[in-house]
Amino acid sequence: MDIFKRIAAYRAESDSLAWSGTFKDYIELLSKDPSPAMTAHARVYEMIESYGVEEVNGRKRYKFFEQEIFGLDQAIEKLVEEYFHSAARRLDVRKRILLLMGPVSGGKSTLVTLLKRGLEKFSRTDKGAVYAISGCPMHEDPLHLVPHELRPEVEQTLNVRIEGNLCPVCQMKLRTDYDGDIERVAVERVLLSEDNRVGIGTFSPSDPKSQDIADLTGSIDFSTITEYGSESDPRAYRFDGELNKANRGLMEFQEMLKCDEKFLWNLLSLTQEGNFKAGRFALISADEMIIAHTNESEYKAFIANKKNEALQSRMIVMPIPYNLKVSQEEKIYAKLIGQSDMKHVHIAPHALRSAAIFSVLTRLKETKKQGLDLVKKMRLYDGEEVEGYKDADLKELQNEYLEEGMSGVDPRYVINRISSALIKQDLHCMGALDILRAIKDGLDQHASITKEERERYLNFISIARKEYDELAKNEVQKAFVYSFEESAKTLFENYLDNIEAFCNWSKIHDPLTDEELDPDERLMRSIEEQIGVSENAKKAFREEILIRISAYSRKGRKFEYNHHDRLREAIEKKLFADLKDIVKITTSTKTPDESQLKRINEVSKRLIDEHGYCPVCANELLRYVGSLLNR
């Protein structure tokens, strides 16, 4: 890529987005497309929608978030539907501060940063274009120029809504520069940018004694007082506070509840009435979405203080818990490692999964449902099938503890431990055991973990290790199966022939001997027992398979062995069981003969080519599985 050509193209693209004209030109533009007159809340919602929405199992998934936020589909769906969508439709929700409340490193800041970056990009599109009065420090909506008496007619003509008044600067400009002629007022297109302080503001609390309210609302420019003679002259005031600059877009309050009370008082009228007080001016209109975030302990302290009732009633609190899906937790770690300078280190397959299993187990709460342990619950949450439990059980589990996911080990701790192990050991390849060992070693250094929690967490590390042991054995056994797909399909077809004969009370024709034989009960049971199908349940299971075959046949599709998850698992386990002795002998032999060495090399190659291993972790896996099978 020619860097300078790309920079020149980007600059040319930005220049092409520039637009300037008069208020009259702007009205003509609105008559064709009223979308530039949308509110800040509507702009955020339209931006999210523009990336696409898909429905999965009755739930909406917003694609805007999927590259950065993992495992929070439910929380995000609630956030978008209950706040962004409602606020975009001018319901009373838009007059509330959105407070994201959750544990540390749960994704609150990432979510807000995504919204800010999304708004910046959206303002560069036709749908998200933002127009403002030229020279206005608050990038104000040009429709504020329309006199109040004429607004109902203009709204009806243009199909827009006009809310708010001109800021003090624009009021003065209209009088002095344009003699009150609103048609001639200059209007320009603006691009939202946090760096340029256009439509996106960020306020971070600091020492209450040194922080000034001017950070929010602007301040008097004392150097100009002698020139203009009054503190109430707009030219003697800097409209450069975060609330001023965030107008037309989004205002982020970082760790909001750490702020001094006097800073939060400004938000009372801004949220409810859409204006705030600054200097010696009348109330100043502002159209902005206010998003704050905090942790659970600070929120509880905030609501316990009766002085905060007025502000509390102006908040919509959205819990942002930790992710509770193992597969999504893996993606979080992969993303964080990918952003570092250590991405050259190979991470062995299932290594991040082992860490994810540990993390998710620490966040789950024991269920009261009989026979369901944390591991089964973890699998259900991750979308896996668990025998004896259905979708209704999953929904019941999710509703059992509303605060589930608000505590446990945070992703930052796990990444810190992985980083520490990567640096200290100078590894070229990191496996599951390396990561679990690093997590275990770090528990003693974790100041906030109590002795009781440490014991629980050590137990979860053991469970994660056992889960990895099973994954490792299956991986090696799969690699040992020569032409695995063909072997599985052959066994599958044989099983189908037998259960069809069983259910139809018929015989099986042997193509070699031309005999009519009874269904092979031993073969059928050897497969079904792999997944715990009891003697009493075998008939129902076999009939279920035949019904599934019939359904596929009606649709003109062929029923394959991997179209039924439990049957696929049973076929694979049966093949693995038959091969176990061969695997055990081959992997554990210290001095393999020529045939064993050839088999080991073939398996290693298959692990590298098909399963994502490198030569180092493939050899380690074979040695480790050999030791497991010899125990």
Beta strands, then each sheet from edge to edge (+ up, - down):
strand 1: 20-22
strand 2: 53-56
strand 3: 59-62
strand 4: 97-101
strand 5: 130-133
strand 6: 186-190
strand 7: 200-203
strand 8: 219-220
strand 9: 237-238
strand 10: 250-253
strand 11: 275-276
strand 12: 284-285
strand 13: 289-294
strand 14: 315-319
strand 15: 346-347
strand 16: 429-430
strand 17: 508-509
strand 18: 516-517
sheet 1: 1+ 6- 5+
sheet 2: 2+ 3-
sheet 3: 7+ 10+ 13+ 4+ 14+
sheet 4: 8+ 9-
sheet 5: 11+ 12-
sheet 6: 15+ 16+
sheet 7: 17+ 18-
end
